[in-house]
Amino acid sequence: MKLRVQQYYWRLMQEVLPQVKLLSLMAVAKSLDRKT
């Protein structure tokens, strides 16, 4: 059970983290665009 949860969490991190990074980068780009 514990191992299965770890595998699920690892897969979640690998799939979700790039999307979160991309969204945060887009948000930063938008905020920078507003400042200029």
mmCIF file of the N, C-alpha and C atoms, coordinates in Angstrom:
data_MODEL
# 
_entry.id   MODEL 
# 
loop_
_atom_site.group_PDB 
_atom_site.id 
_atom_site.type_symbol 
_atom_site.label_atom_id 
_atom_site.label_alt_id 
_atom_site.label_comp_id 
_atom_site.label_asym_id 
_atom_site.label_entity_id 
_atom_site.label_seq_id 
_atom_site.pdbx_PDB_ins_code 
_atom_site.Cartn_x 
_atom_site.Cartn_y 
_atom_site.Cartn_z 
_atom_site.occupancy 
_atom_site.B_iso_or_equiv 
_atom_site.pdbx_formal_charge 
_atom_site.auth_seq_id 
_atom_site.auth_comp_id 
_atom_site.auth_asym_id 
_atom_site.auth_atom_id 
_atom_site.pdbx_PDB_model_num 
ATOM 1   N N  . MET A 1 1  ? 0.847 -1.202 0.000   1.00 0.00 ? 1  MET A N  1 
ATOM 2   C CA . MET A 1 1  ? 0.000 0.000  0.000   1.00 0.00 ? 1  MET A CA 1 
ATOM 3   C C  . MET A 1 1  ? 0.880 1.248  0.000   1.00 0.00 ? 1  MET A C  1 
ATOM 4   N N  . LYS A 1 2  ? 1.851 1.268  0.891   1.00 0.00 ? 2  LYS A N  1 
ATOM 5   C CA . LYS A 1 2  ? 2.717 2.445  0.992   1.00 0.00 ? 2  LYS A CA 1 
ATOM 6   C C  . LYS A 1 2  ? 3.486 2.649  -0.315  1.00 0.00 ? 2  LYS A C  1 
ATOM 7   N N  . LEU A 1 3  ? 3.994 1.570  -0.879  1.00 0.00 ? 3  LEU A N  1 
ATOM 8   C CA . LEU A 1 3  ? 4.760 1.657  -2.114  1.00 0.00 ? 3  LEU A CA 1 
ATOM 9   C C  . LEU A 1 3  ? 3.885 2.181  -3.247  1.00 0.00 ? 3  LEU A C  1 
ATOM 10  N N  . ARG A 1 4  ? 2.643 1.717  -3.299  1.00 0.00 ? 4  ARG A N  1 
ATOM 11  C CA . ARG A 1 4  ? 1.734 2.150  -4.360  1.00 0.00 ? 4  ARG A CA 1 
ATOM 12  C C  . ARG A 1 4  ? 1.481 3.657  -4.253  1.00 0.00 ? 4  ARG A C  1 
ATOM 13  N N  . VAL A 1 5  ? 1.322 4.123  -3.027  1.00 0.00 ? 5  VAL A N  1 
ATOM 14  C CA . VAL A 1 5  ? 1.098 5.562  -2.814  1.00 0.00 ? 5  VAL A CA 1 
ATOM 15  C C  . VAL A 1 5  ? 2.325 6.343  -3.257  1.00 0.00 ? 5  VAL A C  1 
ATOM 16  N N  . GLN A 1 6  ? 3.506 5.841  -2.964  1.00 0.00 ? 6  GLN A N  1 
ATOM 17  C CA . GLN A 1 6  ? 4.730 6.527  -3.371  1.00 0.00 ? 6  GLN A CA 1 
ATOM 18  C C  . GLN A 1 6  ? 4.830 6.596  -4.890  1.00 0.00 ? 6  GLN A C  1 
ATOM 19  N N  . GLN A 1 7  ? 4.487 5.513  -5.566  1.00 0.00 ? 7  GLN A N  1 
ATOM 20  C CA . GLN A 1 7  ? 4.544 5.506  -7.026  1.00 0.00 ? 7  GLN A CA 1 
ATOM 21  C C  . GLN A 1 7  ? 3.544 6.499  -7.607  1.00 0.00 ? 7  GLN A C  1 
ATOM 22  N N  . TYR A 1 8  ? 2.354 6.533  -7.040  1.00 0.00 ? 8  TYR A N  1 
ATOM 23  C CA . TYR A 1 8  ? 1.323 7.470  -7.515  1.00 0.00 ? 8  TYR A CA 1 
ATOM 24  C C  . TYR A 1 8  ? 1.779 8.901  -7.308  1.00 0.00 ? 8  TYR A C  1 
ATOM 25  N N  . TYR A 1 9  ? 2.356 9.160  -6.129  1.00 0.00 ? 9  TYR A N  1 
ATOM 26  C CA . TYR A 1 9  ? 2.824 10.510 -5.810  1.00 0.00 ? 9  TYR A CA 1 
ATOM 27  C C  . TYR A 1 9  ? 3.953 10.913 -6.749  1.00 0.00 ? 9  TYR A C  1 
ATOM 28  N N  . TRP A 1 10 ? 4.870 9.965  -7.022  1.00 0.00 ? 10 TRP A N  1 
ATOM 29  C CA . TRP A 1 10 ? 5.988 10.249 -7.918  1.00 0.00 ? 10 TRP A CA 1 
ATOM 30  C C  . TRP A 1 10 ? 5.486 10.568 -9.321  1.00 0.00 ? 10 TRP A C  1 
ATOM 31  N N  . ARG A 1 11 ? 4.522 9.802  -9.798  1.00 0.00 ? 11 ARG A N  1 
ATOM 32  C CA . ARG A 1 11 ? 3.951 10.047 -11.126 1.00 0.00 ? 11 ARG A CA 1 
ATOM 33  C C  . ARG A 1 11 ? 3.241 11.396 -11.148 1.00 0.00 ? 11 ARG A C  1 
ATOM 34  N N  . LEU A 1 12 ? 2.529 11.698 -10.064 1.00 0.00 ? 12 LEU A N  1 
ATOM 35  C CA . LEU A 1 12 ? 1.831 12.977 -9.967  1.00 0.00 ? 12 LEU A CA 1 
ATOM 36  C C  . LEU A 1 12 ? 2.838 14.127 -10.045 1.00 0.00 ? 12 LEU A C  1 
ATOM 37  N N  . MET A 1 13 ? 3.934 14.001 -9.304  1.00 0.00 ? 13 MET A N  1 
ATOM 38  C CA . MET A 1 13 ? 4.956 15.047 -9.316  1.00 0.00 ? 13 MET A CA 1 
ATOM 39  C C  . MET A 1 13 ? 5.522 15.211 -10.720 1.00 0.00 ? 13 MET A C  1 
ATOM 40  N N  . GLN A 1 14 ? 5.823 14.102 -11.396 1.00 0.00 ? 14 GLN A N  1 
ATOM 41  C CA . GLN A 1 14 ? 6.421 14.182 -12.725 1.00 0.00 ? 14 GLN A CA 1 
ATOM 42  C C  . GLN A 1 14 ? 5.462 14.785 -13.738 1.00 0.00 ? 14 GLN A C  1 
ATOM 43  N N  . GLU A 1 15 ? 4.155 14.515 -13.579 1.00 0.00 ? 15 GLU A N  1 
ATOM 44  C CA . GLU A 1 15 ? 3.193 15.012 -14.572 1.00 0.00 ? 15 GLU A CA 1 
ATOM 45  C C  . GLU A 1 15 ? 2.742 16.436 -14.269 1.00 0.00 ? 15 GLU A C  1 
ATOM 46  N N  . VAL A 1 16 ? 2.577 16.752 -12.984 1.00 0.00 ? 16 VAL A N  1 
ATOM 47  C CA . VAL A 1 16 ? 1.975 18.037 -12.615 1.00 0.00 ? 16 VAL A CA 1 
ATOM 48  C C  . VAL A 1 16 ? 3.011 19.151 -12.515 1.00 0.00 ? 16 VAL A C  1 
ATOM 49  N N  . LEU A 1 17 ? 4.187 18.831 -12.002 1.00 0.00 ? 17 LEU A N  1 
ATOM 50  C CA . LEU A 1 17 ? 5.185 19.886 -11.774 1.00 0.00 ? 17 LEU A CA 1 
ATOM 51  C C  . LEU A 1 17 ? 5.531 20.681 -13.028 1.00 0.00 ? 17 LEU A C  1 
ATOM 52  N N  . PRO A 1 18 ? 5.773 20.042 -14.183 1.00 0.00 ? 18 PRO A N  1 
ATOM 53  C CA . PRO A 1 18 ? 6.063 20.840 -15.392 1.00 0.00 ? 18 PRO A CA 1 
ATOM 54  C C  . PRO A 1 18 ? 4.928 21.796 -15.736 1.00 0.00 ? 18 PRO A C  1 
ATOM 55  N N  . GLN A 1 19 ? 3.681 21.360 -15.557 1.00 0.00 ? 19 GLN A N  1 
ATOM 56  C CA . GLN A 1 19 ? 2.544 22.228 -15.868 1.00 0.00 ? 19 GLN A CA 1 
ATOM 57  C C  . GLN A 1 19 ? 2.500 23.404 -14.899 1.00 0.00 ? 19 GLN A C  1 
ATOM 58  N N  . VAL A 1 20 ? 2.768 23.134 -13.626 1.00 0.00 ? 20 VAL A N  1 
ATOM 59  C CA . VAL A 1 20 ? 2.765 24.212 -12.623 1.00 0.00 ? 20 VAL A CA 1 
ATOM 60  C C  . VAL A 1 20 ? 3.876 25.206 -12.933 1.00 0.00 ? 20 VAL A C  1 
ATOM 61  N N  . LYS A 1 21 ? 5.050 24.693 -13.302 1.00 0.00 ? 21 LYS A N  1 
ATOM 62  C CA . LYS A 1 21 ? 6.158 25.579 -13.658 1.00 0.00 ? 21 LYS A CA 1 
ATOM 63  C C  . LYS A 1 21 ? 5.789 26.440 -14.854 1.00 0.00 ? 21 LYS A C  1 
ATOM 64  N N  . LEU A 1 22 ? 5.156 25.818 -15.844 1.00 0.00 ? 22 LEU A N  1 
ATOM 65  C CA . LEU A 1 22 ? 4.768 26.556 -17.047 1.00 0.00 ? 22 LEU A CA 1 
ATOM 66  C C  . LEU A 1 22 ? 3.770 27.653 -16.699 1.00 0.00 ? 22 LEU A C  1 
ATOM 67  N N  . LEU A 1 23 ? 2.775 27.315 -15.856 1.00 0.00 ? 23 LEU A N  1 
ATOM 68  C CA . LEU A 1 23 ? 1.775 28.312 -15.465 1.00 0.00 ? 23 LEU A CA 1 
ATOM 69  C C  . LEU A 1 23 ? 2.414 29.458 -14.697 1.00 0.00 ? 23 LEU A C  1 
ATOM 70  N N  . SER A 1 24 ? 3.326 29.128 -13.790 1.00 0.00 ? 24 SER A N  1 
ATOM 71  C CA . SER A 1 24 ? 3.971 30.190 -13.000 1.00 0.00 ? 24 SER A CA 1 
ATOM 72  C C  . SER A 1 24 ? 4.834 31.060 -13.904 1.00 0.00 ? 24 SER A C  1 
ATOM 73  N N  . LEU A 1 25 ? 5.498 30.453 -14.878 1.00 0.00 ? 25 LEU A N  1 
ATOM 74  C CA . LEU A 1 25 ? 6.309 31.239 -15.815 1.00 0.00 ? 25 LEU A CA 1 
ATOM 75  C C  . LEU A 1 25 ? 5.431 32.179 -16.623 1.00 0.00 ? 25 LEU A C  1 
ATOM 76  N N  . MET A 1 26 ? 4.280 31.696 -17.058 1.00 0.00 ? 26 MET A N  1 
ATOM 77  C CA . MET A 1 26 ? 3.360 32.542 -17.822 1.00 0.00 ? 26 MET A CA 1 
ATOM 78  C C  . MET A 1 26 ? 2.847 33.682 -16.948 1.00 0.00 ? 26 MET A C  1 
ATOM 79  N N  . ALA A 1 27 ? 2.544 33.387 -15.692 1.00 0.00 ? 27 ALA A N  1 
ATOM 80  C CA . ALA A 1 27 ? 2.064 34.428 -14.775 1.00 0.00 ? 27 ALA A CA 1 
ATOM 81  C C  . ALA A 1 27 ? 3.141 35.484 -14.574 1.00 0.00 ? 27 ALA A C  1 
ATOM 82  N N  . VAL A 1 28 ? 4.388 35.056 -14.406 1.00 0.00 ? 28 VAL A N  1 
ATOM 83  C CA . VAL A 1 28 ? 5.493 36.007 -14.236 1.00 0.00 ? 28 VAL A CA 1 
ATOM 84  C C  . VAL A 1 28 ? 5.653 36.848 -15.492 1.00 0.00 ? 28 VAL A C  1 
ATOM 85  N N  . ALA A 1 29 ? 5.550 36.220 -16.654 1.00 0.00 ? 29 ALA A N  1 
ATOM 86  C CA . ALA A 1 29 ? 5.689 36.959 -17.912 1.00 0.00 ? 29 ALA A CA 1 
ATOM 87  C C  . ALA A 1 29 ? 4.586 38.009 -18.032 1.00 0.00 ? 29 ALA A C  1 
ATOM 88  N N  . LYS A 1 30 ? 3.364 37.645 -17.655 1.00 0.00 ? 30 LYS A N  1 
ATOM 89  C CA . LYS A 1 30 ? 2.260 38.607 -17.737 1.00 0.00 ? 30 LYS A CA 1 
ATOM 90  C C  . LYS A 1 30 ? 2.485 39.774 -16.786 1.00 0.00 ? 30 LYS A C  1 
ATOM 91  N N  . SER A 1 31 ? 2.939 39.482 -15.567 1.00 0.00 ? 31 SER A N  1 
ATOM 92  C CA . SER A 1 31 ? 3.163 40.565 -14.592 1.00 0.00 ? 31 SER A CA 1 
ATOM 93  C C  . SER A 1 31 ? 4.291 41.467 -15.064 1.00 0.00 ? 31 SER A C  1 
ATOM 94  N N  . LEU A 1 32 ? 5.303 40.886 -15.707 1.00 0.00 ? 32 LEU A N  1 
ATOM 95  C CA . LEU A 1 32 ? 6.400 41.708 -16.226 1.00 0.00 ? 32 LEU A CA 1 
ATOM 96  C C  . LEU A 1 32 ? 5.909 42.582 -17.377 1.00 0.00 ? 32 LEU A C  1 
ATOM 97  N N  . ASP A 1 33 ? 5.020 42.036 -18.194 1.00 0.00 ? 33 ASP A N  1 
ATOM 98  C CA . ASP A 1 33 ? 4.475 42.817 -19.313 1.00 0.00 ? 33 ASP A CA 1 
ATOM 99  C C  . ASP A 1 33 ? 3.693 44.017 -18.799 1.00 0.00 ? 33 ASP A C  1 
ATOM 100 N N  . ARG A 1 34 ? 2.977 43.839 -17.693 1.00 0.00 ? 34 ARG A N  1 
ATOM 101 C CA . ARG A 1 34 ? 2.179 44.943 -17.156 1.00 0.00 ? 34 ARG A CA 1 
ATOM 102 C C  . ARG A 1 34 ? 3.075 46.059 -16.626 1.00 0.00 ? 34 ARG A C  1 
ATOM 103 N N  . LYS A 1 35 ? 4.220 45.677 -16.045 1.00 0.00 ? 35 LYS A N  1 
ATOM 104 C CA . LYS A 1 35 ? 5.092 46.690 -15.442 1.00 0.00 ? 35 LYS A CA 1 
ATOM 105 C C  . LYS A 1 35 ? 5.693 47.609 -16.508 1.00 0.00 ? 35 LYS A C  1 
ATOM 106 N N  . THR A 1 36 ? 6.038 47.065 -17.644 1.00 0.00 ? 36 THR A N  1 
ATOM 107 C CA . THR A 1 36 ? 6.721 47.865 -18.660 1.00 0.00 ? 36 THR A CA 1 
ATOM 108 C C  . THR A 1 36 ? 5.768 48.817 -19.362 1.00 0.00 ? 36 THR A C  1 
# 
